């Protein structure tokens, strides 16, 4: 989820995250693991919604068109 730059700083992202975390809290199965991928600079924003930094790795696989 991304907020258009013109709408950033107007609590749009906060409203989206509140709605998403509310839905997760009400609908996710017990002990569900939710992953959020974001740049490090946005960590403080997501921490307010109880997300915590973790170490991880990923690999992008590009399909080869034939």
HUKA-V847758 format. One record per pair of residues at least 12 apart in sequence whose C-alpha atoms are under 7 Angstrom apart, sorted by the first residue. I is the first residue (numbers start at 1). GAP is how many residues later the second one is. D is the distance in Angstrom with one decimal. If there is no record, write none. Layout:
# HUKA-V847758
I&GAP&D / I&GAP&D
This chain:
# HUKA-V847758
none
